[in-house]
Amino acid sequence: MHGEAGFVKELRRLLRVEHGVPLDRLSISGYWRTGHDEDGWQSSKRDWNRAVEEEQER
């Protein structure tokens, strides 16, 4: 699953939290983020992903 980061975040939550799909069975990536250019998104993507993982692991 790959697409806009905010949308992908919600789909990830649905699959991981609601349906219990193990992370090693998924390929999930926000390729872009609304309101960010390519360089801005790439420079913040690692932190975004870490925050999403922490939020959804609670």
MMTF fields as JSON, N, C-alpha, C and O atoms, coordinates in Angstrom:
{
  "mmtfVersion": "1.0.0",
  "mmtfProducer": "UNKNOWN",
  "numBonds": 231,
  "numAtoms": 232,
  "numGroups": 58,
  "numChains": 1,
  "numModels": 1,
  "chainsPerModel": [1],
  "groupsPerChain": [58],
  "chainIdList": ["A"],
  "bondAtomList": [4, 2, 8, 6, 12, 10, 16, 14, 20, 18, 24, 22, 28, 26, 32, 30, 36, 34, 40, 38, 44, 42, 48, 46, 52, 50, 56, 54, 60, 58, 64, 62, 68, 66, 72, 70, 76, 74, 80, 78, 84, 82, 88, 86, 92, 90, 96, 94, 100, 98, 104, 102, 108, 106, 112, 110, 116, 114, 120, 118, 124, 122, 128, 126, 132, 130, 136, 134, 140, 138, 144, 142, 148, 146, 152, 150, 156, 154, 160, 158, 164, 162, 168, 166, 172, 170, 176, 174, 180, 178, 184, 182, 188, 186, 192, 190, 196, 194, 200, 198, 204, 202, 208, 206, 212, 210, 216, 214, 220, 218, 224, 222, 228, 226],
  "bondOrderList": [1, 1, 1, 1, 1, 1, 1, 1, 1, 1, 1, 1, 1, 1, 1, 1, 1, 1, 1, 1, 1, 1, 1, 1, 1, 1, 1, 1, 1, 1, 1, 1, 1, 1, 1, 1, 1, 1, 1, 1, 1, 1, 1, 1, 1, 1, 1, 1, 1, 1, 1, 1, 1, 1, 1, 1, 1],
  "groupList": [{"groupName": "MET", "atomNameList": ["N", "CA", "C", "O"], "elementList": ["N", "C", "C", "O"], "formalChargeList": [0, 0, 0, 0], "bondAtomList": [1, 0, 2, 1, 3, 2], "bondOrderList": [1, 1, 2], "singleLetterCode": "M", "chemCompType": "L-PEPTIDE LINKING"}, {"groupName": "HIS", "atomNameList": ["N", "CA", "C", "O"], "elementList": ["N", "C", "C", "O"], "formalChargeList": [0, 0, 0, 0], "bondAtomList": [1, 0, 2, 1, 3, 2], "bondOrderList": [1, 1, 2], "singleLetterCode": "H", "chemCompType": "L-PEPTIDE LINKING"}, {"groupName": "GLY", "atomNameList": ["N", "CA", "C", "O"], "elementList": ["N", "C", "C", "O"], "formalChargeList": [0, 0, 0, 0], "bondAtomList": [1, 0, 2, 1, 3, 2], "bondOrderList": [1, 1, 2], "singleLetterCode": "G", "chemCompType": "PEPTIDE LINKING"}, {"groupName": "GLU", "atomNameList": ["N", "CA", "C", "O"], "elementList": ["N", "C", "C", "O"], "formalChargeList": [0, 0, 0, 0], "bondAtomList": [1, 0, 2, 1, 3, 2], "bondOrderList": [1, 1, 2], "singleLetterCode": "E", "chemCompType": "L-PEPTIDE LINKING"}, {"groupName": "ALA", "atomNameList": ["N", "CA", "C", "O"], "elementList": ["N", "C", "C", "O"], "formalChargeList": [0, 0, 0, 0], "bondAtomList": [1, 0, 2, 1, 3, 2], "bondOrderList": [1, 1, 2], "singleLetterCode": "A", "chemCompType": "L-PEPTIDE LINKING"}, {"groupName": "PHE", "atomNameList": ["N", "CA", "C", "O"], "elementList": ["N", "C", "C", "O"], "formalChargeList": [0, 0, 0, 0], "bondAtomList": [1, 0, 2, 1, 3, 2], "bondOrderList": [1, 1, 2], "singleLetterCode": "F", "chemCompType": "L-PEPTIDE LINKING"}, {"groupName": "VAL", "atomNameList": ["N", "CA", "C", "O"], "elementList": ["N", "C", "C", "O"], "formalChargeList": [0, 0, 0, 0], "bondAtomList": [1, 0, 2, 1, 3, 2], "bondOrderList": [1, 1, 2], "singleLetterCode": "V", "chemCompType": "L-PEPTIDE LINKING"}, {"groupName": "LYS", "atomNameList": ["N", "CA", "C", "O"], "elementList": ["N", "C", "C", "O"], "formalChargeList": [0, 0, 0, 0], "bondAtomList": [1, 0, 2, 1, 3, 2], "bondOrderList": [1, 1, 2], "singleLetterCode": "K", "chemCompType": "L-PEPTIDE LINKING"}, {"groupName": "LEU", "atomNameList": ["N", "CA", "C", "O"], "elementList": ["N", "C", "C", "O"], "formalChargeList": [0, 0, 0, 0], "bondAtomList": [1, 0, 2, 1, 3, 2], "bondOrderList": [1, 1, 2], "singleLetterCode": "L", "chemCompType": "L-PEPTIDE LINKING"}, {"groupName": "ARG", "atomNameList": ["N", "CA", "C", "O"], "elementList": ["N", "C", "C", "O"], "formalChargeList": [0, 0, 0, 0], "bondAtomList": [1, 0, 2, 1, 3, 2], "bondOrderList": [1, 1, 2], "singleLetterCode": "R", "chemCompType": "L-PEPTIDE LINKING"}, {"groupName": "PRO", "atomNameList": ["N", "CA", "C", "O"], "elementList": ["N", "C", "C", "O"], "formalChargeList": [0, 0, 0, 0], "bondAtomList": [1, 0, 2, 1, 3, 2], "bondOrderList": [1, 1, 2], "singleLetterCode": "P", "chemCompType": "L-PEPTIDE LINKING"}, {"groupName": "ASP", "atomNameList": ["N", "CA", "C", "O"], "elementList": ["N", "C", "C", "O"], "formalChargeList": [0, 0, 0, 0], "bondAtomList": [1, 0, 2, 1, 3, 2], "bondOrderList": [1, 1, 2], "singleLetterCode": "D", "chemCompType": "L-PEPTIDE LINKING"}, {"groupName": "SER", "atomNameList": ["N", "CA", "C", "O"], "elementList": ["N", "C", "C", "O"], "formalChargeList": [0, 0, 0, 0], "bondAtomList": [1, 0, 2, 1, 3, 2], "bondOrderList": [1, 1, 2], "singleLetterCode": "S", "chemCompType": "L-PEPTIDE LINKING"}, {"groupName": "ILE", "atomNameList": ["N", "CA", "C", "O"], "elementList": ["N", "C", "C", "O"], "formalChargeList": [0, 0, 0, 0], "bondAtomList": [1, 0, 2, 1, 3, 2], "bondOrderList": [1, 1, 2], "singleLetterCode": "I", "chemCompType": "L-PEPTIDE LINKING"}, {"groupName": "TYR", "atomNameList": ["N", "CA", "C", "O"], "elementList": ["N", "C", "C", "O"], "formalChargeList": [0, 0, 0, 0], "bondAtomList": [1, 0, 2, 1, 3, 2], "bondOrderList": [1, 1, 2], "singleLetterCode": "Y", "chemCompType": "L-PEPTIDE LINKING"}, {"groupName": "TRP", "atomNameList": ["N", "CA", "C", "O"], "elementList": ["N", "C", "C", "O"], "formalChargeList": [0, 0, 0, 0], "bondAtomList": [1, 0, 2, 1, 3, 2], "bondOrderList": [1, 1, 2], "singleLetterCode": "W", "chemCompType": "L-PEPTIDE LINKING"}, {"groupName": "THR", "atomNameList": ["N", "CA", "C", "O"], "elementList": ["N", "C", "C", "O"], "formalChargeList": [0, 0, 0, 0], "bondAtomList": [1, 0, 2, 1, 3, 2], "bondOrderList": [1, 1, 2], "singleLetterCode": "T", "chemCompType": "L-PEPTIDE LINKING"}, {"groupName": "GLN", "atomNameList": ["N", "CA", "C", "O"], "elementList": ["N", "C", "C", "O"], "formalChargeList": [0, 0, 0, 0], "bondAtomList": [1, 0, 2, 1, 3, 2], "bondOrderList": [1, 1, 2], "singleLetterCode": "Q", "chemCompType": "L-PEPTIDE LINKING"}, {"groupName": "ASN", "atomNameList": ["N", "CA", "C", "O"], "elementList": ["N", "C", "C", "O"], "formalChargeList": [0, 0, 0, 0], "bondAtomList": [1, 0, 2, 1, 3, 2], "bondOrderList": [1, 1, 2], "singleLetterCode": "N", "chemCompType": "L-PEPTIDE LINKING"}],
  "groupTypeList": [0, 1, 2, 3, 4, 2, 5, 6, 7, 3, 8, 9, 9, 8, 8, 9, 6, 3, 1, 2, 6, 10, 8, 11, 9, 8, 12, 13, 12, 2, 14, 15, 9, 16, 2, 1, 11, 3, 11, 2, 15, 17, 12, 12, 7, 9, 11, 15, 18, 9, 4, 6, 3, 3, 3, 17, 3, 9],
  "groupIdList": [1, 2, 3, 4, 5, 6, 7, 8, 9, 10, 11, 12, 13, 14, 15, 16, 17, 18, 19, 20, 21, 22, 23, 24, 25, 26, 27, 28, 29, 30, 31, 32, 33, 34, 35, 36, 37, 38, 39, 40, 41, 42, 43, 44, 45, 46, 47, 48, 49, 50, 51, 52, 53, 54, 55, 56, 57, 58],
  "secStructList": [7, 3, 3, 3, 2, 2, 2, 2, 2, 2, 2, 2, 2, 0, 0, 0, 0, 0, 1, 7, 7, 7, 4, 4, 4, 7, 7, 7, 3, 3, 3, 3, 7, 6, 6, 7, 7, 2, 2, 2, 2, 2, 2, 2, 2, 2, 2, 2, 2, 2, 2, 2, 2, 2, 2, 2, 6, 7],
  "xCoordList": [0.852, 0.0, 0.907, 1.766, 0.713, 1.557, 0.693, -0.131, 0.881, 0.082, 0.343, 1.421, -0.629, -0.507, -0.415, -1.183, 0.516, 0.868, -0.317, -0.469, -1.146, -2.28, -3.278, -3.813, -3.525, -4.445, -3.862, -4.555, -2.579, -1.904, -1.893, -2.031, -1.728, -1.733, -3.047, -3.042, -4.152, -5.451, -5.648, -6.204, -5.204, -5.302, -4.406, -4.776, -3.222, -2.315, -2.977, -2.932, -3.596, -4.286, -5.385, -5.519, -6.16, -7.232, -6.679, -7.201, -5.633, -5.062, -4.354, -4.546, -3.523, -2.731, -3.559, -3.484, -4.341, -5.05, -6.384, -6.679, -7.182, -8.53, -8.51, -9.268, -7.621, -7.611, -6.43, -6.371, -5.492, -4.379, -3.402, -2.774, -3.254, -2.312, -0.89, -0.584, -0.025, 1.357, 2.105, 1.914, 2.948, 3.687, 4.55, 4.741, 5.068, 5.914, 5.12, 5.71, 3.801, 2.94, 2.468, 1.698, 2.928, 2.472, 3.637, 4.757, 3.365, 4.285, 3.508, 2.604, 3.865, 3.112, 4.083, 5.084, 3.78, 4.643, 3.86, 3.109, 4.047, 3.525, 4.505, 5.584, 4.144, 5.049, 5.129, 6.153, 4.074, 4.057, 3.145, 2.405, 3.2, 2.339, 1.788, 2.54, 0.492, -0.154, 0.45, 0.608, 0.783, 1.344, 2.856, 3.432, 3.52, 4.98, 5.526, 4.939, 6.66, 7.325, 8.162, 8.259, 8.753, 9.496, 10.611, 10.742, 11.407, 12.52, 12.013, 12.563, 10.977, 10.422, 9.858, 10.045, 9.165, 8.59, 9.698, 9.666, 10.657, 11.721, 12.516, 12.951, 12.709, 13.484, 12.727, 13.348, 11.401, 10.617, 9.972, 9.341, 10.125, 9.427, 9.803, 8.923, 11.063, 11.5, 10.829, 10.355, 10.793, 10.149, 8.641, 8.056, 8.022, 6.583, 6.295, 5.386, 7.066, 6.854, 7.03, 6.243, 8.036, 8.282, 7.088, 6.636, 6.585, 5.441, 4.191, 3.444, 3.954, 2.795, 2.91, 1.938, 4.077, 4.278, 4.055, 3.389, 4.604, 4.419, 2.948, 2.456, 2.262, 0.847, -0.003, -0.922, 0.3, -0.533, -0.139, -0.858, 0.97, 1.386, 0.847, 1.027, 0.201, -0.345, -1.511, -2.084],
  "yCoordList": [-1.146, 0.0, 1.22, 1.366, 2.085, 3.261, 4.405, 4.22, 5.588, 6.741, 7.936, 8.054, 8.829, 10.044, 9.64, 8.797, 10.235, 9.789, 9.763, 8.797, 10.783, 10.806, 9.695, 9.081, 9.438, 8.378, 7.004, 6.134, 6.83, 5.568, 5.303, 4.159, 6.361, 6.209, 5.583, 4.676, 6.058, 5.526, 4.081, 3.264, 3.766, 2.388, 1.458, 0.322, 1.956, 1.166, 0.85, -0.286, 1.873, 1.664, 0.621, -0.266, 0.716, -0.242, -1.674, -2.591, -1.846, -3.184, -3.686, -4.831, -2.819, -3.248, -3.357, -4.369, -2.339, -2.271, -2.999, -3.837, -2.688, -3.262, -4.734, -5.552, -5.056, -6.422, -7.265, -8.458, -6.667, -7.42, -7.998, -9.019, -7.375, -7.883, -7.568, -6.413, -8.573, -8.345, -7.422, -7.496, -6.564, -5.61, -6.295, -5.752, -7.475, -8.164, -8.712, -9.229, -8.608, -9.03, -7.857, -8.042, -6.636, -5.43, -4.675, -4.713, -3.999, -3.017, -1.712, -1.541, -0.799, 0.446, 1.614, 1.631, 2.595, 3.766, 4.978, 4.907, 6.089, 7.36, 7.918, 8.383, 7.877, 8.36, 9.871, 10.428, 10.537, 11.991, 12.42, 11.61, 13.692, 14.219, 15.558, 16.446, 15.688, 16.919, 18.108, 18.082, 19.143, 20.356, 20.369, 21.351, 19.297, 19.225, 18.977, 18.222, 19.619, 19.265, 18.003, 17.525, 17.473, 16.203, 16.27, 15.374, 17.33, 17.447, 17.594, 16.985, 18.391, 18.57, 17.282, 16.974, 16.525, 15.259, 14.254, 13.612, 14.118, 13.138, 13.451, 12.535, 14.731, 15.081, 14.81, 14.684, 14.719, 14.481, 13.097, 12.739, 12.327, 11.04, 10.05, 9.375, 9.948, 9.001, 9.307, 8.4, 10.59, 10.994, 10.736, 10.278, 11.024, 10.764, 9.275, 8.913, 8.419, 6.972, 6.499, 5.683, 6.991, 6.603, 7.009, 6.224, 8.225, 8.695, 7.871, 7.565, 7.509, 6.674, 5.316, 4.83, 4.7, 3.391, 3.449, 2.581, 4.462, 4.6, 4.803, 4.221, 5.62, 5.901, 4.634, 4.408, 3.826, 2.674, 1.431, 0.432, 1.475, 0.329, 0.401, -0.547, 1.473, 1.628, 0.727, 0.734],
  "zCoordList": [0.0, 0.0, 0.0, 0.869, -0.969, -1.115, -1.616, -2.511, -1.042, -1.449, -0.567, 0.017, -0.459, 0.356, 1.826, 2.289, 2.554, 3.911, 4.878, 5.625, 4.881, 5.804, 5.521, 6.444, 4.247, 3.851, 4.197, 4.724, 3.89, 4.185, 5.69, 6.123, 6.486, 7.943, 8.411, 9.244, 7.886, 8.289, 7.819, 8.554, 6.62, 6.142, 6.958, 7.253, 7.318, 8.159, 9.497, 9.969, 10.108, 11.38, 11.223, 12.065, 10.171, 9.927, 9.839, 10.473, 9.055, 8.874, 10.124, 10.534, 10.739, 11.894, 13.168, 13.865, 13.48, 14.75, 14.682, 15.533, 13.689, 13.595, 13.176, 13.697, 12.217, 11.678, 12.144, 11.846, 12.867, 13.44, 12.438, 12.718, 11.273, 10.273, 10.746, 11.046, 10.816, 11.262, 10.294, 9.08, 10.839, 10.027, 8.968, 7.88, 9.276, 8.295, 7.111, 6.162, 7.153, 6.042, 5.197, 4.254, 5.529, 4.848, 4.231, 4.74, 3.147, 2.575, 2.535, 1.717, 3.417, 3.581, 3.531, 4.246, 2.677, 2.606, 2.129, 1.157, 2.828, 2.346, 1.327, 1.695, 0.059, -0.998, -1.028, -1.424, -0.619, -0.562, 0.563, 1.121, 0.891, 1.939, 1.47, 1.07, 1.522, 1.09, 1.824, 3.045, 1.073, 1.66, 1.753, 2.222, 1.316, 1.369, -0.031, -0.807, -0.356, -1.603, -1.368, -0.238, -2.411, -2.317, -1.273, -0.438, -1.324, -0.372, 1.062, 1.98, 1.256, 2.598, 3.158, 4.335, 2.314, 2.77, 3.09, 4.14, 2.211, 2.436, 3.702, 4.4, 4.003, 5.189, 6.484, 7.54, 6.425, 7.642, 7.685, 8.679, 6.624, 6.504, 7.606, 8.14, 7.955, 8.979, 10.321, 11.004, 10.692, 11.944, 11.892, 12.873, 10.769, 10.574, 10.779, 11.527, 10.118, 10.232, 11.669, 12.15, 12.35, 13.741, 14.621, 15.454, 14.434, 15.216, 14.949, 15.878, 13.697, 13.342, 14.014, 14.591, 13.949, 14.573, 16.075, 16.638, 16.726, 18.172, 18.537, 19.503, 17.768, 18.019, 17.875, 18.662, 16.89, 16.595, 17.393, 17.365, 18.09, 18.903, 20.318, 21.082, 20.69, 22.048, 22.287, 23.377]
}
